[in-house]
């Protein structure tokens, strides 16, 4: 019987601890229009602009100091490339007047053949450029001529 009384008194004691919390006044509700004041919106937009400017500054610094260039210099360019395995490729380079066929693998580049005369025309490509495909797709191919 004593155990039953102790079990019923303990939850009541915890309820007595909650009475002061229930007696406190409830804070008034904040209207949604007061959340977006001019100062708040200025702070958000200003922070966004600062982040964008920092990104642009970092990109400019990377381009300037890491030597990231938009075009390759010199007379060397890739004419064609084809995969011959899972990780191997055959690459045809145009170096001045000569074309060089390279075998490229993981950690390995070998000269397969050097062509004195161009084996493949450097100006013609098997795949058309994006601008040519776009002109055909939009129907503007004959409009410029």
C-alpha positions as YAML, in Angstrom:
chain: A
units: angstrom
residues:
- id: 1
  name: UNK
  ca: [0.00, 0.00, 0.00]
- id: 2
  name: UNK
  ca: [2.84, 2.30, 0.82]
- id: 3
  name: UNK
  ca: [4.39, 1.65, -2.57]
- id: 4
  name: UNK
  ca: [1.19, 2.64, -4.33]
- id: 5
  name: UNK
  ca: [1.09, 5.93, -2.45]
- id: 6
  name: UNK
  ca: [4.72, 6.67, -3.34]
- id: 7
  name: UNK
  ca: [4.06, 5.93, -6.98]
- id: 8
  name: UNK
  ca: [1.14, 8.35, -7.15]
- id: 9
  name: UNK
  ca: [2.85, 11.14, -5.22]
- id: 10
  name: UNK
  ca: [5.96, 11.28, -7.41]
- id: 11
  name: UNK
  ca: [4.12, 12.36, -10.61]
- id: 12
  name: UNK
  ca: [2.20, 14.96, -8.61]
- id: 13
  name: UNK
  ca: [5.49, 16.38, -7.34]
- id: 14
  name: UNK
  ca: [6.69, 16.83, -10.92]
- id: 15
  name: UNK
  ca: [3.43, 18.61, -11.77]
- id: 16
  name: UNK
  ca: [4.08, 21.03, -8.91]
- id: 17
  name: UNK
  ca: [7.43, 21.89, -10.49]
- id: 18
  name: UNK
  ca: [5.67, 22.85, -13.75]
- id: 19
  name: UNK
  ca: [3.26, 25.34, -12.15]
- id: 20
  name: UNK
  ca: [5.68, 28.34, -12.21]
- id: 21
  name: UNK
  ca: [6.37, 27.77, -15.90]
- id: 22
  name: UNK
  ca: [2.66, 27.80, -16.68]
- id: 23
  name: UNK
  ca: [2.16, 31.01, -14.69]
- id: 24
  name: UNK
  ca: [4.51, 33.04, -16.89]
- id: 25
  name: UNK
  ca: [3.01, 35.39, -19.42]
- id: 26
  name: UNK
  ca: [3.10, 34.37, -23.05]
- id: 27
  name: UNK
  ca: [5.11, 36.64, -25.33]
- id: 28
  name: UNK
  ca: [3.02, 38.48, -27.89]
- id: 29
  name: UNK
  ca: [3.04, 37.02, -31.39]
- id: 30
  name: UNK
  ca: [5.26, 38.83, -33.87]
- id: 31
  name: UNK
  ca: [3.52, 39.83, -37.05]
- id: 32
  name: UNK
  ca: [5.19, 38.55, -40.24]
- id: 33
  name: UNK
  ca: [5.40, 42.05, -41.71]
- id: 34
  name: UNK
  ca: [7.69, 43.24, -38.90]
- id: 35
  name: UNK
  ca: [10.24, 40.51, -39.71]
- id: 36
  name: UNK
  ca: [11.10, 41.93, -43.13]
- id: 37
  name: UNK
  ca: [11.99, 45.49, -42.32]
- id: 38
  name: UNK
  ca: [14.12, 47.63, -44.57]
- id: 39
  name: UNK
  ca: [17.18, 47.14, -42.40]
- id: 40
  name: UNK
  ca: [16.83, 43.36, -42.47]
- id: 41
  name: UNK
  ca: [16.39, 43.23, -46.25]
- id: 42
  name: UNK
  ca: [19.34, 45.57, -46.73]
- id: 43
  name: UNK
  ca: [21.48, 43.32, -44.55]
- id: 44
  name: UNK
  ca: [20.48, 40.18, -46.50]
- id: 45
  name: UNK
  ca: [20.98, 41.74, -49.93]
- id: 46
  name: UNK
  ca: [24.25, 43.35, -48.84]
- id: 47
  name: UNK
  ca: [25.57, 40.02, -47.55]
- id: 48
  name: UNK
  ca: [24.61, 38.34, -50.82]
- id: 49
  name: UNK
  ca: [26.44, 40.99, -52.85]
- id: 50
  name: UNK
  ca: [29.55, 40.65, -50.66]
- id: 51
  name: UNK
  ca: [29.60, 36.86, -51.17]
- id: 52
  name: UNK
  ca: [29.25, 37.22, -54.95]
- id: 53
  name: UNK
  ca: [32.04, 39.82, -55.06]
- id: 54
  name: UNK
  ca: [34.30, 37.54, -53.02]
- id: 55
  name: UNK
  ca: [33.66, 34.67, -55.45]
- id: 56
  name: UNK
  ca: [34.50, 36.86, -58.43]
- id: 57
  name: UNK
  ca: [37.67, 38.09, -56.71]
- id: 58
  name: UNK
  ca: [38.79, 34.53, -55.95]
- id: 59
  name: UNK
  ca: [38.18, 33.47, -59.57]
- id: 60
  name: UNK
  ca: [40.18, 36.43, -60.87]
- id: 61
  name: UNK
  ca: [43.04, 35.63, -58.49]
- id: 62
  name: UNK
  ca: [43.02, 31.96, -59.52]
- id: 63
  name: UNK
  ca: [43.12, 32.88, -63.17]
- id: 64
  name: UNK
  ca: [45.93, 35.38, -62.68]
- id: 65
  name: UNK
  ca: [48.24, 33.48, -60.32]
- id: 66
  name: UNK
  ca: [47.71, 29.84, -61.26]
- id: 67
  name: UNK
  ca: [48.28, 30.39, -64.94]
- id: 68
  name: UNK
  ca: [44.79, 29.35, -65.97]
- id: 69
  name: UNK
  ca: [44.55, 30.46, -69.55]
- id: 70
  name: UNK
  ca: [41.66, 30.46, -71.96]
- id: 71
  name: UNK
  ca: [43.74, 29.26, -74.90]
- id: 72
  name: UNK
  ca: [46.77, 27.06, -75.42]
- id: 73
  name: UNK
  ca: [49.83, 28.90, -76.64]
- id: 74
  name: UNK
  ca: [52.20, 27.75, -79.34]
- id: 75
  name: UNK
  ca: [51.73, 25.61, -82.41]
- id: 76
  name: UNK
  ca: [50.59, 22.46, -80.62]
- id: 77
  name: UNK
  ca: [46.97, 21.32, -80.55]
- id: 78
  name: UNK
  ca: [44.95, 18.11, -80.34]
- id: 79
  name: UNK
  ca: [43.55, 17.15, -83.74]
- id: 80
  name: UNK
  ca: [41.79, 13.96, -82.73]
- id: 81
  name: UNK
  ca: [41.48, 11.59, -79.80]
- id: 82
  name: UNK
  ca: [39.95, 8.14, -79.51]
- id: 83
  name: UNK
  ca: [39.64, 5.70, -76.63]
- id: 84
  name: UNK
  ca: [41.28, 2.33, -77.26]
- id: 85
  name: UNK
  ca: [40.69, 0.79, -73.85]
- id: 86
  name: UNK
  ca: [39.20, 1.57, -70.49]
- id: 87
  name: UNK
  ca: [41.99, 3.96, -69.56]
- id: 88
  name: UNK
  ca: [44.05, 4.24, -72.75]
- id: 89
  name: UNK
  ca: [43.67, 6.74, -75.59]
- id: 90
  name: UNK
  ca: [45.28, 7.37, -78.96]
- id: 91
  name: UNK
  ca: [45.81, 11.10, -79.46]
- id: 92
  name: UNK
  ca: [46.80, 12.82, -82.70]
- id: 93
  name: UNK
  ca: [48.66, 16.10, -82.09]
- id: 94
  name: UNK
  ca: [49.43, 18.81, -84.62]
- id: 95
  name: UNK
  ca: [52.89, 20.21, -83.86]
- id: 96
  name: UNK
  ca: [53.83, 22.84, -86.42]
- id: 97
  name: UNK
  ca: [53.74, 21.06, -89.80]
- id: 98
  name: UNK
  ca: [53.99, 17.54, -88.36]
- id: 99
  name: UNK
  ca: [51.38, 15.32, -86.78]
- id: 100
  name: UNK
  ca: [52.33, 13.02, -83.90]
- id: 101
  name: UNK
  ca: [50.32, 9.96, -82.87]
- id: 102
  name: UNK
  ca: [50.60, 9.35, -79.11]
- id: 103
  name: UNK
  ca: [49.49, 6.46, -76.96]
- id: 104
  name: UNK
  ca: [48.30, 7.80, -73.61]
- id: 105
  name: UNK
  ca: [47.70, 5.59, -70.60]
- id: 106
  name: UNK
  ca: [47.77, 6.03, -66.84]
- id: 107
  name: UNK
  ca: [51.21, 7.46, -66.07]
- id: 108
  name: UNK
  ca: [52.48, 6.65, -69.56]
- id: 109
  name: UNK
  ca: [52.72, 8.64, -72.82]
- id: 110
  name: UNK
  ca: [54.45, 7.06, -75.83]
- id: 111
  name: UNK
  ca: [55.07, 8.25, -79.37]
- id: 112
  name: UNK
  ca: [53.48, 5.72, -81.72]
- id: 113
  name: UNK
  ca: [54.21, 7.43, -85.05]
- id: 114
  name: UNK
  ca: [55.35, 10.77, -86.46]
- id: 115
  name: UNK
  ca: [53.68, 11.87, -89.71]
- id: 116
  name: UNK
  ca: [55.72, 14.23, -91.90]
- id: 117
  name: UNK
  ca: [52.64, 15.02, -93.97]
- id: 118
  name: UNK
  ca: [49.31, 15.57, -92.21]
- id: 119
  name: UNK
  ca: [47.42, 12.28, -91.94]
- id: 120
  name: UNK
  ca: [44.21, 14.06, -91.00]
- id: 121
  name: UNK
  ca: [43.31, 17.58, -92.03]
- id: 122
  name: UNK
  ca: [43.60, 19.79, -88.98]
- id: 123
  name: UNK
  ca: [40.73, 22.01, -90.12]
- id: 124
  name: UNK
  ca: [38.16, 19.29, -90.74]
- id: 125
  name: UNK
  ca: [36.68, 17.56, -87.75]
- id: 126
  name: UNK
  ca: [34.49, 14.49, -87.60]
- id: 127
  name: UNK
  ca: [32.08, 16.18, -85.21]
- id: 128
  name: UNK
  ca: [30.56, 19.53, -86.12]
- id: 129
  name: UNK
  ca: [31.03, 22.49, -83.78]
- id: 130
  name: UNK
  ca: [28.27, 23.48, -81.38]
- id: 131
  name: UNK
  ca: [27.55, 26.67, -83.30]
- id: 132
  name: UNK
  ca: [26.97, 24.68, -86.51]
- id: 133
  name: UNK
  ca: [24.60, 22.28, -84.75]
- id: 134
  name: UNK
  ca: [22.77, 25.19, -83.12]
- id: 135
  name: UNK
  ca: [22.30, 26.97, -86.44]
- id: 136
  name: UNK
  ca: [20.86, 23.83, -88.02]
- id: 137
  name: UNK
  ca: [18.59, 23.17, -85.03]
- id: 138
  name: UNK
  ca: [17.18, 26.70, -84.97]
- id: 139
  name: UNK
  ca: [16.85, 26.94, -88.74]
- id: 140
  name: UNK
  ca: [19.31, 29.82, -89.11]
- id: 141
  name: UNK
  ca: [21.83, 27.92, -91.26]
- id: 142
  name: UNK
  ca: [20.79, 29.53, -94.55]
- id: 143
  name: UNK
  ca: [19.85, 32.91, -93.09]
- id: 144
  name: UNK
  ca: [23.44, 34.17, -92.75]
- id: 145
  name: UNK
  ca: [24.52, 33.31, -96.28]
...
